[in-house]
Amino acid sequence: MKTLQVSRTTARFIANGHPWVRPDRFTRGLEQLRAGDPVVLVDERGTRLASALAAPQDEICARVYHRSPDYAFDPAAALRRAWKRREGLHSDPETDCYRVVHGEADFLPGLRVERYGSIFVVLVLAACAAPAVGAVCETLLELQPQAKVVVREHRDDLRREEVVSRQWSGGALEPDAVVIGREFGVRYPLLPFAGLATGIYVDQRATRAWLRPQAAGKRVVNLFAYTGAFSLSLLAAGAVSGVDVDLAAPALARAREAAELNGLDGRHRVVQQDCRGYLAASQDQADLIICDPPTAAQGGDGWVLRRDYGEVLRLAIARLAPGGLLVACCNTMGRPFPLHDAVSSAATAAGVEVADVAAPDPAADIPISRGFPEGRPYRLVAVRRAQ
């Protein structure tokens, strides 16, 4: 394999488990590489560090796929290993929405594969992964011959363009086609062909699994609810009421549809409103509040997590009933956000005493690699209000 020289600083990050290489003035050898080429990373002394896939035009110019230098890249074999690690999920009759491949942690950098019922979506996140798509799709069809495999490109260099889905083999896709997916027996109408917003975030399955045994008899408020996966799962587990609050009317319509599909509509309500406005106006208390906002929203006056999250947390904590639980999340793909500090400050500002509650890590289909914080899809903080 060809070599790509990296700086001492990058070599140190690689040694500590981080899989990404960003080009700097010490990088040597990019000009000889094409996207997807396997390379051996070497430091300035020529020490061989790891095997990676090159993406010479990208901001991340190489991504490690194996810690051993000169390790042959075999995407089909990597997929089969990832598939085997999730054997228990494949046969679960109650859940068919989960992640099959989690990028670098599954030795397929720049690639994510998610299952939604009978549909497998191959999400291409980096140019280095594009040459592996064919082998991954064909192997998926060998493992699940009756499945539909859909490819969706969401690379950094395509972010300003519309995300287009294409079926790897078979007929044309209908963007608005609905597929019913299941999680813990709850059915969700999903749109796996329409874009990135399929209708459920599978990486939060472990959080829902943790909350479900606590749901019986509880009043649930789901802020930034999207299509209501949290509230619907908790209603199915015995919550007495669930309120989904979001500004997006189409997402709330899908939440309402899912509630009806599961016979939960009698205890379910949607509120199309800014979460700050809803919390400020409401006098109702809740036993369980989930707050999982986006990092940012479009528009100059839209949501900005770093600017606005503290106030939402303060208002939410003030609405907790004695003994109530707040679950606060934030996306960690960008610059780290001090979520625990934000929750603590919000509780102090609200004049409410809270205690930390141990929250779960993502489930086993979202493996977290040592030294790679970007591979963790979210941070989670849970606190309980004093009685």
Long-range contacts (C-beta under 8 A, 24 or more apart in sequence): 1-38, 1-39, 1-40, 1-51, 1-70, 2-29, 2-32, 2-33, 2-37, 2-39, 2-40, 3-29, 3-39, 3-40, 3-41, 3-42, 3-48, 4-28, 4-29, 4-30, 4-33, 4-39, 4-40, 4-41, 4-42, 4-52, 4-54, 4-61, 4-62, 5-29, 5-41, 5-42, 5-43, 5-44, 6-41, 6-42, 6-43, 6-49, 6-62, 7-43, 7-44, 8-43, 8-44, 11-41, 11-43, 11-44, 11-47, 11-49, 13-371, 14-41, 14-49, 14-50, 14-64, 15-49, 16-370, 16-371, 17-369, 17-370, 17-371, 17-372, 18-371, 18-372, 19-52, 19-63, 19-64, 19-65, 19-104, 19-109, 19-369, 19-372, 20-60, 20-62, 20-63, 20-64, 20-374, 21-52, 21-60, 21-61, 21-62, 21-63, 21-64, 22-59, 22-60, 22-61, 23-61, 27-61, 30-54, 30-56, 30-61, 31-56, 35-127, 35-128, 35-130, 35-131, 36-127, 36-128, 36-129, 36-130, 36-131, 36-132, 38-65, 38-72, 38-73, 40-69, 40-70, 41-69, 52-109, 53-109, 53-110, 53-128, 53-129, 53-132, 54-128, 55-110, 55-126, 55-127, 55-128, 57-127, 57-157, 58-126, 58-127, 58-128, 58-155, 58-156, 58-157, 59-156, 60-126, 62-128, 63-104, 63-109, 63-110, 63-126, 63-128, 64-104, 64-109, 65-104, 65-107, 65-108, 65-109, 66-107, 73-132, 75-108, 75-111, 75-132, 75-135, 75-136, 75-139, 76-135, 76-136, 76-138, 76-139, 78-106, 78-107, 78-108, 79-108, 79-113, 79-135, 79-136, 79-139, 79-140, 80-139, 80-143, 81-106, 81-107, 82-106, 82-107, 82-108, 82-113, 83-143, 85-364, 85-365, 85-367, 86-364, 86-365, 89-365, 94-182, 94-183, 94-184, 94-185, 95-182, 95-183, 95-184, 95-205, 96-181, 96-182, 97-181, 97-182, 97-183, 97-188, 97-190, 97-200, 97-202, 97-205, 98-202, 98-205, 98-363, 98-365, 99-202, 99-203, 99-365, 99-366, 100-140, 100-365, 101-136, 102-365, 102-366, 102-367, 102-375, 103-375, 104-369, 104-372, 104-375, 105-367, 105-368, 105-369, 105-372, 105-375, 106-367, 108-132, 108-136, 111-136, 113-140, 114-198, 114-202, 116-179, 116-181, 116-190, 116-192, 116-198, 116-200, 117-179, 117-180, 117-181, 117-182, 117-190, 118-146, 118-147, 118-148, 118-179, 119-147, 119-148, 119-149, 119-150, 119-179, 119-192, 119-193, 120-144, 120-147, 120-148, 120-149, 120-150, 121-150, 121-151, 121-152, 121-165, 121-192, 121-198, 122-149, 122-150, 122-151, 122-152, 122-168, 123-152, 123-154, 124-151, 124-152, 124-153, 124-154, 124-155, 125-154, 125-155, 126-155, 126-156, 127-155, 127-157, 130-155, 137-168, 137-169, 141-168, 141-169, 150-192, 150-193, 152-195, 152-196, 154-196, 162-195, 163-195, 163-196, 165-192, 165-193, 165-194, 165-195, 180-261, 183-208, 183-229, 183-233, 184-208, 184-209, 184-212, 184-233, 184-236, 184-237, 185-236, 186-232, 186-233, 186-236, 186-258, 186-262, 187-258, 187-261, 187-262, 188-227, 188-229, 188-232, 188-258, 188-261, 189-254, 189-257, 189-258, 189-261, 197-226, 197-251, 199-227, 199-229, 199-254, 200-227, 200-229, 201-226, 201-229, 202-365, 203-362, 203-366, 203-377, 203-378, 204-229, 204-230, 204-292, 204-329, 204-378, 205-363, 205-365, 206-360, 206-361, 206-362, 206-363, 206-366, 207-327, 207-329, 207-359, 207-360, 207-380, 208-233, 208-234, 209-360, 209-363, 210-359, 210-360, 211-237, 211-288, 211-290, 211-327, 212-236, 212-237, 213-237, 214-288, 214-325, 215-239, 215-288, 217-287, 218-287, 218-288, 219-284, 219-285, 219-286, 219-287, 219-288, 219-321, 220-286, 220-287, 220-288, 220-289, 220-290, 221-245, 221-286, 221-288, 221-289, 221-290, 221-316, 221-319, 222-289, 222-290, 223-275, 223-278, 223-279, 223-289, 223-290, 223-291, 223-292, 223-293, 223-312, 223-316, 224-275, 224-291, 224-292, 224-293, 224-294, 225-251, 225-252, 225-255, 225-270, 226-251, 226-255, 226-292, 227-251, 227-252, 227-254, 227-255, 227-258, 228-252, 228-254, 228-255, 228-258, 228-259, 228-268, 228-270, 230-290, 230-292, 231-255, 231-268, 231-290, 232-258, 232-259, 232-262, 232-264, 232-268, 234-288, 235-259, 235-262, 235-264, 235-267, 235-268, 236-262, 236-264, 239-267, 239-288, 240-267, 241-267, 241-268, 241-269, 242-267, 242-268, 242-269, 243-268, 243-269, 243-270, 243-271, 243-286, 244-268, 244-269, 244-270, 244-271, 245-270, 245-271, 245-273, 245-275, 245-278, 246-270, 246-271, 246-272, 246-275, 247-272, 247-273, 247-274, 248-272, 275-312, 276-308, 276-311, 276-312, 276-315, 279-312, 279-315, 279-316, 279-318, 279-319, 280-315, 282-319, 284-319, 285-319, 285-320, 285-321, 285-324, 286-319, 286-320, 286-321, 286-324, 287-320, 287-321, 287-323, 287-324, 287-325, 288-324, 288-325, 288-327, 289-316, 289-319, 289-320, 289-324, 289-325, 289-326, 289-327, 290-327, 290-329, 291-316, 291-326, 291-327, 291-328, 291-329, 292-327, 292-328, 292-329, 292-378, 293-329, 293-330, 294-331, 295-330, 295-331, 295-333, 295-334, 305-330, 305-331, 305-337, 306-337, 309-337, 309-342, 310-342, 310-345, 310-346, 310-349, 311-346, 313-342, 313-343, 313-346, 314-346, 314-347, 314-349, 314-350, 315-350, 316-346, 317-343, 317-346, 317-347, 317-350, 317-352, 317-354, 317-383, 317-385, 318-350, 318-352, 320-352, 320-385, 321-385, 322-385, 322-386, 322-387, 323-384, 323-385, 323-386, 323-387, 324-384, 324-385, 325-357, 325-382, 325-383, 325-384, 325-385, 326-354, 326-382, 326-383, 326-384, 326-385, 327-359, 327-380, 327-381, 327-382, 328-380, 328-381, 328-382, 328-383, 329-378, 329-379, 329-380, 329-381, 330-378, 330-379, 331-377, 331-378, 332-373, 332-374, 332-376, 332-377, 332-378, 332-379, 333-374, 333-377, 336-373, 337-379, 339-379, 339-380, 339-381, 340-381, 343-381, 343-383, 347-383, 352-385, 352-386, 353-385, 353-386, 354-383, 354-384, 354-385, 354-386, 355-383, 355-384, 355-386, 356-381, 356-382, 356-383, 357-382, 357-383, 357-384, 358-382
